[in-house]
Amino acid sequence: MKSGKSRTGANPPELETIGADPERPNLNDPRAVLAVLETDQVVAQKSRTRFGRRKFSFALKALLWSLRAYVVLMLVIVVIAVFRALHALH
Amino acid sequence: MDSPKEKPAHPTYRPAHPTTQPAVSSSEAPGLIDQLTHEDVDRARDRWRVTRARLRERRSKLFGWLPLFWLLIGPGVLVFLGENDAPSMLSYSATGARFGVGFFIPFIVLTFVMGYVVQEMTVRLGAVTHRGHAELIFDRFGRFWGLFAMGDLILGNFLTLVTEFIGVRAGLSFFGIRPGIAVGGALVLVLVVITTGRYWTWERITLGLAIFNALFIPAAILAHPDWSAVGHALLTWTPLPGGNHYEILVLILSDIGATVTPWMLFFQQSAAVDKGMQPRDIRAGRFDTLLGASLASVFAIATVLATVPLFHHGIDASQFQTAEFAQALEPWIGHTGAALFALGIFEAGIVAAIAISTSSAYAFGEVLQTGHSLNRSLREAWPFYIVLLGSAGAAAALVLIPNVSLEFIVLTVNVIAVLAMPPALVFLLLLVNDRELMGEHVNGKWANIAGVTVTVLLICAGITFGIATVFPKWMGG
């Protein structure tokens, strides 16, 4: 990863690439916009590339399913708790 | 500059890996030059300011870091002060009124440590991948699991939003403001804040509102807390709470739910992306998150301390509505203290309403691949803003139904947030350990130990709650 500091201690490398003045950037120049954004930060680039699916091992699938069952079970228990509380109020 | 198509017909699927080089020096640069949007330019403007602040930081020995700090704080402070919301403050109030100073003071600090552990991971995910949490889950785990995660988020967010407007209504009722005006005014405020068309402006206005969470500090001071007892509780975790074990368990879960909830994961990652954070900002993002957690824990403890007089005078707060805490406190902390408390509840509700509805809108936009940035105007990203305002509007309307048991709703919503958290945490841990996605920024050993510990603790708390509900006699209920 780039550190953002040039070896000379002057402008960061992305600014030196386009010869930009960090004090007065001209954002009408598309290169000035692209100089400070990473490739994946540009909306057009993001919308045309997607991260691929990861592989699911059996253990991972089992974990995800058990957590799903946990949430469903817990929601049922919350419904029971709410029902009991309302019953107690009346 | 032309606007790119939102949904390319054939998106490129590529192995995930972080791309941290400036776009101008990438091979895609020539193709991107003609496709820059208003959103890109706004984000670039924010990045230029960060770049300039970094250069000045290097030149200045003393306080050179301050401008950079000012530019990079935001998502972390907002997420934690946003989570110090109306139901959280009610939960802390109920804790102080029911148990006084003791076990719950350090316990609340512990919940914020847990909150920091998980939120720090979202900073790294956002800064490295430049993708929101919902988008990453859909990309890496597929539509099937993504829809489950979204279902949990949307249900939790909507219920929580309802409780935020309960807080708004209740806080302003202390000043005699009618519910319709209070809730309607809050909705208008949400609208005004989001229509700035700039993430930066939205963030600063919301931060400005969020700092009023500190109103609970003068309220606590006016309650004249016993500071030595507070110090003793922090060091020894005593006295332990006594009485009905089921009630204690619900408050424990509710206090955890006041700090660690699914919307926070989605919100902070999306906000970090919208802010334009990059891997070199991760350190600042960590500080931002730590600052948010620290401020929020101080304000949370202040809320407990403000309501301790109710404990000392044996006042039963179990049936209190939110505003009734302020009214009940008036004899002990005075009208000013009570007014500060009520204003604090209002602030907690409004800031969280802004943050949570934004979190829902980000997630919808990411999943549907439509514009999802506060740097876009209402016209450019109308589906994003419709979800944002629609969710807030529907929640606000529900709150206007008379004779609803408000305190019961808010505690239940906090409990649901805790119960929905383990799957969200597992998705988070899987993503942040995904080396293809995160490169060198994957979780280290200790971050994984902390993350897994938090997840196991939440599952154990949930299972204990389940057992106590099904077999109440086991817990003395």
Interface residues (C-beta under 8 A of the other chain):
Chain A: M1 K2 S3 G4 K5 G9 N11 P12 P13 E14 L15 T17 I18 P22 E23 P25 L27 P30 R31 A32 V33 L34 A35 V36 L37 E38 T39 D40 Q41 V42 V43 A44 Q45 K46 S47 R48 T49 R50 F51 G52 R53 R54 L60 L63 L64 L67 R68 Y70 V71 L73 M74 L75 I77 V78 I80 A81 V82 R84 A85 L89
Chain B: M1 P4 K5 E6 K7 P8 P11 T12 Y13 R14 P15 A16 P18 T19 T20 Q21 P22 A23 V24 S25 S26 E28 A29 G31 L32 I33 D34 Q35 L36 T37 E39 D40 V41 R43 A44 R45 R47 W48 T51 R52 R54 L55 R58 T129 H130 R131 L136 D139 R140 F141 G142 W145 F148 D152 G276 Q278 P279 R280 Q369 S405 F408 T412 V415 I416 L419 A420 P422 P423 V426 L430 D434 E436 L437 G439 E440 I459 G462 F465 G466 T469 V470
